[in-house]
Amino acid sequence: QVTLRESGPALVKPTQTLTLTCTFSGFSLTTGGMCVSWVRQPPGKALEWLALIAWDDNKYYSTSLKTSLTISKDTSKNQVVLTMTNMDPVDTATYYCARSRGIVGGIRSYYGMDVWGQGTTVTVSS
Amino acid sequence: EIVMTQSPATLSVSPGERATLSCRASQSVSRNLAWYQQKPGQAPRLLIYAASTRATDIPARFSGSVSGTDFILTISSLQSEDFALYYCQQYNNWPYSFGQGTKLEIK
């Protein structure tokens, strides 16, 4: 059974750095085709894709947030970490991690984001 | 960046009726599009990938189709549990992008 779980602070102050951890089980990020994304959703708003890290350690980012995001993986711990610098109240949202499976040498998330964590809510306020 | 535009924003349909949700890409995404369902307080759930392939355990009343850059999610006979938010997402180009969502509500 594949599961993912997000963890991190519920409250951060403006200008601080947010660090979120996605701990997963049931698959390995060393397996060809496996990827993990971060997606966020401000209250009452749409989903926004943030970043993806693939089994081959390639990383991809939202264009608008590229300068503030860093995604990394620790395959020994089955974890993916997202850091976001210079947090602002507009970054208040529920943050999700999600697994996707792709085709080696082809589309990274061909089979869609098939398993999601339950999400963690982050509020940015002084 | 590819912009995904969903219509309508809200769709009111009676149980047992058919619902048709639309998603248009601002440029070609081939068939690399997924549909997700989201209920209040829950994470999204994958319904369809590769434009028309149902994900595991998704009922056959959900179907996806594509014509060029226009994608359709059809729910053939609405059940009470189908009233929710629906999002499309392209994964053909970086960065990935979601539509703004369609709320499917009971008429």
Interface residues (C-beta under 8 A of the other chain):
Chain A: S37 V39 A46 L47 E48 W49 L52 Y60 Y61 S62 T63 Y96 A98 S100 I107 R108 S109 Y110 Y111 G112 M113 D114 W116 G117 Q118 G119
Chain B: E1 N32 A34 Y36 Q38 A43 P44 R45 L46 I48 Y49 A50 A55 T56 Y87 Q89 Y91 N92 W94 P95 Y96 S97 F98 G99 Q100 G101
